[in-house]
Amino acid sequence: MSETIAVVRASRPNFLILAPLCVGLGVAVAWHQGEPPALLDTLLVFVGALLAHAAVNLLNEYEDFVSGLDLITTRTPFSGGSGALPEVPGAAKRVLAAALGTLALVILIGLYFLWQRGLPMLILGTAGIALVVTYTRWITRSPLLCLFAPGIGFGPVMVLGTLVALGARLDATAITVSVISLLLVSELLLINQIPDVEADRKIGRRHLVVTLGTSAAARLVSALFLSGYVVLVMGILTGWLPLPSILSLATAPFAFWLACKLPGALEQPDTLNTLLGTNVAILLATLALLIVGLSL
């Protein structure tokens, strides 16, 4: 495998769909408000979000390789990193350079929107950059911060940042959608930490799977799932979300099934991997259906 391919793999392209979906939620809310955003601004927001997601993945891959975590982790299709750097160690500097390069492009796009929108963009943009830079090295040492940081990044920062960048309003619909994203993305990162718990413990990480154990983490996964759907239902009942948003409840039975199966799968790697894959599908489908519901 060439170093260039290793860099591409380290960006984890298979998982980069999450950022466009979260931006899509912001764009859908803007359309729902009756203010179709400018095409150029919309494209720049999508590109910026995609690059930010790639940057955090690349930094995560580089720092996990340097710390030695990649060498003791049992990788699964949904956890443990891409494995690119253990296979091609010489690509490490290029991965770091790619991370810094993509982050620089994100900052340039952010500066354009800062010029366009002012202080609100500065606050959300600075928060996003801070999360990208500090996640692997520092945030993973703080249990509660590690739990919610990914959700904050893909929820309030990305969804609300999209709305600010597009000149839309931060109304009740926007807040509700960002909270749903926060809860579901936090759940995604939490469940994906379960297979890596022993390796993470050895290098000093202190996320909630390490501090509470896998059984408690599985219960928390269920609670986050439930909370996301509760916020969704409340948003529909209060009128903060349009009625067609009910489409996104189509994934609720699958989430309930996963929550019931997860405790019994903690010591069964093959079953756990199946649940991890199902969880990704549930999350992506829920966000996609919410975008459809907001757009109808």
Salt bridges, closest charged atoms under 4 A:
GLU3 OE1 - ARG94 NH1 3.63
ASP41 OD2 - ARG117 NH2 3.47
GLU61 OE2 - ARG12 NE 2.77
GLU63 OE2 - ARG137 NH2 3.62
ASP64 OD1 - ARG205 NH2 2.47
GLU87 OE1 - ARG9 NH1 3.13
ASP171 OD2 - ARG169 NH2 3.87
GLU198 OE2 - ARG201 NH1 2.83
ASP200 OD1 - ARG205 NH1 3.63
ASP200 OD2 - HIS207 NE2 2.72
